[in-house]
Amino acid sequence: MITNPLDNPSATIIRSLIQQQYTLSVYSQDLPQVLQAEVVELNSSTGRMILEIEYIGENIERFSIKVA
């Protein structure tokens, strides 16, 4: 894999991992269960990763970080 030297090192590793078969789980001590997630966007320069999480129950937005 050829990488751009300006790429975020964490994003480079994550991109490499998600090219394989994987399961991504999100855990919070405030949630009753582990949630399965899918990476829907990964910014290679900033390392920002957007996940899609399906959860039936209370609103989980209070656990998210909003970045402008």
C-alpha positions as CSV (number, residue, x, y, z in Angstrom):
1,M,0.0,0.0,0.0
2,I,1.4,3.4,-1.0
3,T,0.6,6.1,1.5
4,N,0.8,9.9,1.3
5,P,3.3,11.3,3.9
6,L,0.7,13.8,4.9
7,D,-1.8,11.1,5.8
8,N,-2.7,10.8,9.5
9,P,-0.9,7.7,10.9
10,S,-3.9,6.5,12.8
11,A,-6.1,6.8,9.6
12,T,-3.5,4.8,7.6
13,I,-3.7,2.0,10.1
14,I,-7.5,2.0,10.3
15,R,-7.8,2.1,6.5
16,S,-5.5,-0.9,6.3
17,L,-7.5,-2.8,8.9
18,I,-10.9,-2.1,7.4
19,Q,-9.8,-3.5,4.1
20,Q,-9.8,-6.9,5.8
21,Q,-12.9,-8.7,7.1
22,Y,-13.6,-7.1,10.5
23,T,-16.2,-6.4,13.2
24,L,-16.1,-3.1,14.9
25,S,-17.7,-2.8,18.3
26,V,-18.5,0.3,20.3
27,Y,-18.6,0.0,24.1
28,S,-19.7,2.5,26.7
29,Q,-20.2,1.8,30.4
30,D,-23.4,3.8,30.1
31,L,-25.0,1.5,27.4
32,P,-26.5,-1.9,28.3
33,Q,-24.8,-3.7,25.4
34,V,-21.9,-3.5,23.0
35,L,-23.0,-1.9,19.6
36,Q,-21.8,-3.0,16.2
37,A,-20.6,-0.2,14.0
38,E,-19.5,0.3,10.4
39,V,-17.0,2.8,9.2
40,V,-18.8,5.0,6.6
41,E,-16.1,7.6,6.2
42,L,-12.4,8.0,7.0
43,N,-10.6,11.2,6.4
44,S,-6.9,10.3,5.7
45,S,-5.5,13.7,6.5
46,T,-7.3,14.4,9.8
47,G,-8.0,10.9,11.0
48,R,-11.7,11.7,11.5
49,M,-13.8,8.6,11.3
50,I,-17.6,8.5,10.9
51,L,-19.4,5.4,12.1
52,E,-22.8,4.1,11.4
53,I,-24.4,2.5,14.4
54,E,-27.8,0.9,14.6
55,Y,-29.3,1.0,18.1
56,I,-32.9,0.5,19.1
57,G,-33.5,2.2,22.4
58,E,-32.8,5.6,23.9
59,N,-31.1,8.3,21.8
60,I,-27.4,7.7,21.8
61,E,-26.4,11.1,20.4
62,R,-25.3,12.2,23.9
63,F,-22.4,9.8,23.5
64,S,-21.3,11.3,20.2
65,I,-18.7,14.0,19.6
66,K,-19.8,16.8,17.3
67,V,-16.9,18.3,15.3
68,A,-17.6,21.4,13.2
